[in-house]
Amino acid sequence: MMRCWVEIENQNGCYTGSIHHGNRIFIRPLPKLRLGLDEKILIKGRPCRLGDLVQVLLAHKPQEPDTIFDERGQLEIGRYLYQQIFDDIHPSRLKLDSDDQVDLRIVTDDEHIARLPWVLLAHKGTFLSTSDWSVSLARTCYVKNCTLPPSPRMLVIAPEPVGMPGTRAESHLEMLDYQLSPYDYRLSLGDHIQVAHTWEQYCQLLQEFKTHIVYYYGHGVGNLDRSRLVFATGRQQRRVEKPIADFAQCLRELEEPPRLVYLNCCSGDAGGFLGAGWQLGNFIAAVITNRTVAHTNTAQAQALALWQSILLDGLPPHLAMTRIRSRLVDLGLSFSDAQWLTPVIHCHYADWKSTPPQRVDPLKHDPHWHLKLNRVKQFGIVSYETQQMLREQRPRSMAYVWYGQKGQGVDLFHWRLTVELREHLATHAHFLQINPDWPMDLYDPDRSFSDMMCDAFQREFVKFDVRSLKDIPDCIRAYTRGARGRQTLVYVRHQPVRSKLVMNPRTLCTYLQWWDREFVPLLKDRFYALLTVSFVVDNSARFHKVVEPYLYDLEFSNTICRLLDEMERLGKKDLLDFLQAHKIRLPRRHKDRILQEILEYTNGHYELTISALKRLVSRALDTIEGKAVVQEQTDEFDY
């Protein structure tokens, strides 16, 4: 790795700089840089002020045409910036070794320079940050080594204040847990990953949790003069905007500050001195945030890829960011949209050391083993009837409603369906998952449900303009990429209902009737649909008694609807069946005691039991399993 420092400063409105590799004896001056606000750059033959270019970038919105930051515009901006620093020198001549990766850090204390899109640095037709260059910002060349401990503690802040558009935080955190926990059981929600939903919880957990990583996933608002995070506050989850300076001050007061802060929100770095880079960079080793508006799908994909690289693969943050930019197509991104250059990284470390999980997944043949604990009866019904629908080509849709108490895996069952149906259908059918957000009001149910579904498909198919339900079949055809002969299952997966204000038995029936009358008839050719709606309730028996008559009286033309049995608490037989099915060996003499201790600790609570099993499986490979072999050879003959 070759580290290259480019220092740029403003001297009375004139920009000068220098380049070195950490040793100031060997330094190349840059006496005059044409990087001021009023400097003009030709973009597709038209002059554009650099100051105006920055404002256009900060105001960029996904899905809106942008003539400056389209493919040609990005390339011409990147070439201009490269020429200012390196003239026309070929990138290979800047390396000490042809195989070196370049860690390029733009060091500046000037707001305007920090706002320029340095990630676009390009030579000829190649963006350097998508190959073997990492491009980051820094406030100083004086840096220290940073160590991220094994199984680092992560504080996730995921506020969803009333009146703000949904961020699908619940499903995002679910994906994060499923991505990390199979490889390190401590990196799971409720263990080394704690979640704060309000400003008060954030302040409290900071003092109690001693976090190594802070991850904010939510809304941000910012422009040239401000950068703020949108929090929820109080029991009513009211909206409150907190300047990043306030957010940073809470972290600054800690005995040991976090090593990494990632603000995955809109405009987290827009405010210059008031943005995340400046407010956090003087005491946090690595700061990552978004320069402009971040689309939900893009923000989630980039974040999951980043955490994979840092926590599981052990990459330093700047190299993790380079990996993301080298895998744009895999992440569903494109150079046609400025979203790919949105994340900005501020590096204030020399060497980054971490200890990623060494053991491969203990059940590497099935990384989603922990989703398949019990629920055999419920899953069997959904899986069999869905596949039968595809075989017999009738009906057009299946709809399932289920319920359970908090912690009983109501939401995990959605994910199990996703995992297993995708596996089962891989060879003969396309599987398309859509995640609608429940509408905020149902004054006009038909319109609300139509808008909800159009918004969900628009998020999934960014390049399409989904204005009405009639546009949806074209989106589905685009997903199949013109492949003929294969069926397509559209899985509409709603987040669990946790409040009567969102959905109650009466509005559920209204929605199911709308689904059968308006949405399902859109499915033509070889398209079929699976709809799932779940409820987290306090009184399961009461819920069943109220809902069952409502559903029983409904009549559908295109849909079969089922109310599944309650997601119940787990028993010892469930655990024994699970261990046997997944070939998890325990010492014969201690098996009953171990399982009984788990159930006494969890009281059959589904999610707590999964966490306990994760620990058990991990320890089994270290100690229990080795002893079990010896004991099983002697127990039977122990007279």
MOBEL-V192908 format. One record per run of one state. SS is the DSSP state (2 for helix, 1 for strand, 0 for the rest). FROM is the first residue (numbers start at 1). TO is the last residue. If there is no record, write none. Layout:
# MOBEL-V192908
ss & from & to
SS & FROM & TO
SS & FROM & TO
This chain:
# MOBEL-V192908
ss & from & to
0 & 1 & 1
1 & 2 & 11
0 & 12 & 13
1 & 14 & 20
0 & 21 & 26
1 & 27 & 33
0 & 34 & 39
1 & 40 & 43
0 & 44 & 45
1 & 46 & 49
2 & 50 & 58
0 & 59 & 70
2 & 71 & 86
0 & 87 & 90
2 & 91 & 94
0 & 95 & 101
1 & 102 & 108
0 & 109 & 110
2 & 111 & 115
0 & 116 & 117
2 & 118 & 120
0 & 121 & 121
1 & 122 & 123
0 & 124 & 125
1 & 126 & 127
2 & 128 & 130
0 & 131 & 132
1 & 133 & 138
0 & 139 & 143
1 & 144 & 148
0 & 149 & 153
1 & 154 & 157
0 & 158 & 168
2 & 169 & 180
0 & 181 & 188
1 & 189 & 189
0 & 190 & 192
1 & 193 & 196
0 & 197 & 198
2 & 199 & 209
0 & 210 & 212
1 & 213 & 217
0 & 218 & 219
1 & 220 & 223
0 & 224 & 225
1 & 226 & 233
0 & 234 & 237
1 & 238 & 243
2 & 244 & 252
0 & 253 & 259
1 & 260 & 264
0 & 265 & 271
2 & 272 & 274
0 & 275 & 275
2 & 276 & 281
0 & 282 & 285
1 & 286 & 290
0 & 291 & 295
2 & 296 & 312
0 & 313 & 316
2 & 317 & 326
0 & 327 & 337
2 & 338 & 341
0 & 342 & 342
1 & 343 & 347
0 & 348 & 348
1 & 349 & 354
0 & 355 & 368
2 & 369 & 371
0 & 372 & 375
2 & 376 & 392
0 & 393 & 396
1 & 397 & 404
0 & 405 & 409
2 & 410 & 425
0 & 426 & 428
1 & 429 & 434
0 & 435 & 444
2 & 445 & 460
0 & 461 & 468
2 & 469 & 480
0 & 481 & 486
1 & 487 & 493
0 & 494 & 496
1 & 497 & 497
0 & 498 & 504
2 & 505 & 522
0 & 523 & 526
1 & 527 & 536
0 & 537 & 539
2 & 540 & 552
0 & 553 & 558
1 & 559 & 563
0 & 564 & 566
1 & 567 & 567
0 & 568 & 571
2 & 572 & 581
0 & 582 & 590
2 & 591 & 602
0 & 603 & 605
2 & 606 & 637
0 & 638 & 639
